[in-house]
Amino acid sequence: MDYIDALDILDKTFVGNLEAKVLIAKAIEKQIPTKVTHEASLYRCCTCPSCHNVVGRIERWGDSDVRITEPFCKLCGQALDFSDECR
């Protein structure tokens, strides 16, 4: 099921209840992974594109740097896409 199908089911299920439709549509939209940004002031961290919470970090393990990522923002629940890794 894609985003459009989910919105169609939502429209048919909550006929006349606009507030419920808006809230559920926002929750469905957050399930679409969005590319992280680099707005954090902390060294080598990425930021959630929705709420600007710091997500992902680089930790030093032995001689290597390892990117630690989360699939969702812990603050707002936005699905995150780390495919274009922050620098």
Secondary structure, DSSP 8 states (H G I E B T S, - for coil): --HHHHHHHHHHHTTT-HHHHHHHHHHHHTTS-EE-B---SSTT-EE-TTT--EE-EEEEETTEEEEE--SB-TTT--BEE-SS---
